[in-house]
Amino acid sequence: MAPNSEREIVVEDPAAPAGDSPAVTTSRSVDVAVSFLLLAFAALLAFDNWRTGMGWDSTGPQAGYFPFYLSVILGGACLWGIAKEFLARKAAAETFVTRDQLRRVLQVFVPTLLFCFLMQWLGLYVASFLLIAGFMAFIGRIAAWKSLLTAFLFVFAMFVTFDIAFDVIMPKGPIESLFGR
């Protein structure tokens, strides 16, 4: 059967963000906020490299010479971006993210952030199990038994690969210590 170049695969997501969802913020405000954050970071780096030494001595450039000037370039680029956005403020602002889009991003971000914190107390394997099973069951809407089985098999494969086969030290929690590893 010859491939048909006019055939198109259409995947419909019933939970896709609505087209009429209200805007949370505009691209201009995000650009300005990120530029100010980077400008503050550039100022901190410039100060630290100035304090370290950003001149020349008898052996050549001091430790902060190149990083200082890189931070000056970064600061200049930030100022240029801020000025450009303020000069273009009369133009229509483009939506950066809508409420529905932000909700979907947070559905992934919040559990991932919790995974990072839980890994400190529960260990890598238990936290991974909870993350995978949770994503599959709640976001993917996959049956609970399939989510739990898949998460268990994945974590088991990770444990065998890293802890047993390669003997890599991974963050351990109370359950892993039961296995004497």
Disulfide bonds with the S-S distance in Angstrom:
none
